[in-house]
Amino acid sequence: MRCLSPPPLAAEGQGGGQRASSEPVGGPPPRPSSASGGGRNVRRVPLVLVAAIAENGVIGRAGGLPWRLRTDLKRFRALTTGHPVVMGRRTYLSIGKPLKDRTNIVITRDPHFAAAGVVVASSLETALEVAEGDALRRGAAAIVVGGGAGIYSRTIKMAARLEITRVHVRPEGDTVFPEIDPAQWREAARQDFAAGPGDDAPFTTLTYERRGG
Ligand SMILES: NC(=O)c1ccc[n+]([C@@H]2O[C@H](COP(=O)([O-])OP(=O)(O)OC[C@H]3O[C@@H](n4cnc5c(N)ncnc54)[C@H](OP(=O)(O)O)[C@@H]3O)[C@@H](O)[C@H]2O)c1
């Protein structure tokens, strides 16, 4: 199993929720957010999108996953521990609690949204700035983008790497991953897995790297 950075770091910011400013997590007390963020496209810390995708592109159904894949949940934990993880409010609610040993950055336009143990950001740009500060402070090698659909679509153009689990099912669903354009992405690693205990289907893990990146 490949890790994105040095060994897992102790969780911080899990005692209570925070609303994001652009200060690194754990830095000075948060200022009120400008809500708009900076919109930079050039990042000092690479973005890595981590997703499990069915053969028909589906990633979600009715606010949850259309499959049970215990082995992939372990892979997700191994890939993301110690990193800032950026996700949309619905993805956060589908998980139901902060991911342990990771800085959880939840994007929402709802100014009243708060959850213990997560940093709330009012835009993608603010979330990425907070994530970058957090990664630099922790020495994490990447910012993880954990979905959902709109956030994957907006970040795939900035990402350096995709860590994809291709689930060998074709379920009905309401949430899909954007196209992985072979002109942009080269397959760097692939491993096939039979369905193990707690897995609904066989799957293949794939690492894509940006061509010319
Ligand atoms: N298979 C996988 O790897 C995977 C990964 C992630 C998620 N999922 C699945 O996907 C589904 C959830 O994804 P989703 O696409 O429906 O929702 P989502 O992206 O997780 O959350 C959408 C919400 O995020 C906020 N948001 C998104 N973009 C924003 C922006 N630019 N500025 C401010 N706020 C923004 C909004 O929250 P407010 O409405 O509060 O303003 C929006 O309603 C679930 O079924 C989940 O299980 C699957």
The ligand as a MOL file (V3000), in Angstrom:
LIG
                    3D

  0  0  0     0  0            999 V3000
M  V30 BEGIN CTAB
M  V30 COUNTS 48 52 0 0 0
M  V30 BEGIN ATOM
M  V30 1 N -17.2530 6.7590 -4.4540 0
M  V30 2 C -16.5420 7.7610 -3.9340 0
M  V30 3 O -15.2940 7.7350 -3.9470 0
M  V30 4 C -17.2440 8.9370 -3.3600 0
M  V30 5 C -16.4990 10.0200 -2.8550 0
M  V30 6 C -17.1960 11.1130 -2.3360 0
M  V30 7 C -18.5730 11.1180 -2.3150 0
M  V30 8 N -19.2440 10.0450 -2.7970 0 CHG=1
M  V30 9 C -20.7060 10.0380 -2.8220 0
M  V30 10 O -21.1330 11.2040 -3.5110 0
M  V30 11 C -22.3110 11.7230 -2.8950 0
M  V30 12 C -22.0050 13.1030 -2.3280 0
M  V30 13 O -21.4690 13.9140 -3.3470 0
M  V30 14 P -22.2550 15.1560 -3.9690 0
M  V30 15 O -21.6160 15.5020 -5.2390 0
M  V30 16 O -23.7230 14.8660 -3.9350 0 CHG=-1
M  V30 17 O -22.0390 16.2940 -2.8890 0
M  V30 18 P -20.7330 16.9750 -2.2630 0
M  V30 19 O -19.8600 17.5190 -3.3350 0
M  V30 20 O -20.1160 16.0930 -1.2590 0
M  V30 21 O -21.4140 18.1730 -1.4700 0
M  V30 22 C -22.1340 19.1300 -2.1890 0
M  V30 23 C -22.2470 20.3380 -1.2900 0
M  V30 24 O -20.9370 20.8780 -1.0370 0
M  V30 25 C -21.0300 22.2920 -1.0100 0
M  V30 26 N -20.2760 22.8170 -2.1350 0
M  V30 27 C -19.8830 22.1670 -3.2520 0
M  V30 28 N -19.1730 22.9900 -4.0430 0
M  V30 29 C -19.1310 24.1810 -3.4030 0
M  V30 30 C -18.5360 25.4430 -3.6950 0
M  V30 31 N -17.8360 25.6370 -4.8250 0
M  V30 32 N -18.6870 26.4490 -2.8180 0
M  V30 33 C -19.3600 26.2670 -1.6610 0
M  V30 34 N -19.9510 25.0950 -1.3110 0
M  V30 35 C -19.8360 24.0690 -2.1920 0
M  V30 36 C -22.4990 22.6340 -1.0950 0
M  V30 37 O -22.9560 22.5640 0.2430 0
M  V30 38 P -24.2250 23.4050 0.7810 0
M  V30 39 O -25.4120 22.8170 0.0800 0
M  V30 40 O -24.2090 23.1610 2.2420 0
M  V30 41 O -23.9700 24.8350 0.4210 0
M  V30 42 C -23.0390 21.4720 -1.9060 0
M  V30 43 O -24.4260 21.2640 -1.7490 0
M  V30 44 C -22.6720 10.7180 -1.8210 0
M  V30 45 O -23.5410 9.7560 -2.3800 0
M  V30 46 C -21.3400 10.1150 -1.4610 0
M  V30 47 O -21.4790 8.8260 -0.8810 0
M  V30 48 C -18.6160 8.9630 -3.3280 0
M  V30 END ATOM
M  V30 BEGIN BOND
M  V30 1 1 1 2
M  V30 2 2 2 3
M  V30 3 1 2 4
M  V30 4 1 4 5
M  V30 5 2 4 48
M  V30 6 2 5 6
M  V30 7 1 6 7
M  V30 8 2 7 8
M  V30 9 1 8 9
M  V30 10 1 8 48
M  V30 11 1 9 10
M  V30 12 1 9 46
M  V30 13 1 10 11
M  V30 14 1 11 12
M  V30 15 1 11 44
M  V30 16 1 12 13
M  V30 17 1 13 14
M  V30 18 2 14 15
M  V30 19 1 14 16
M  V30 20 1 14 17
M  V30 21 1 17 18
M  V30 22 2 18 19
M  V30 23 1 18 20
M  V30 24 1 18 21
M  V30 25 1 21 22
M  V30 26 1 22 23
M  V30 27 1 23 24
M  V30 28 1 23 42
M  V30 29 1 24 25
M  V30 30 1 25 26
M  V30 31 1 25 36
M  V30 32 1 26 27
M  V30 33 1 26 35
M  V30 34 2 27 28
M  V30 35 1 28 29
M  V30 36 1 29 30
M  V30 37 2 29 35
M  V30 38 1 30 31
M  V30 39 2 30 32
M  V30 40 1 32 33
M  V30 41 2 33 34
M  V30 42 1 34 35
M  V30 43 1 36 37
M  V30 44 1 36 42
M  V30 45 1 37 38
M  V30 46 2 38 39
M  V30 47 1 38 40
M  V30 48 1 38 41
M  V30 49 1 42 43
M  V30 50 1 44 45
M  V30 51 1 44 46
M  V30 52 1 46 47
M  V30 END BOND
M  V30 END CTAB
M  END
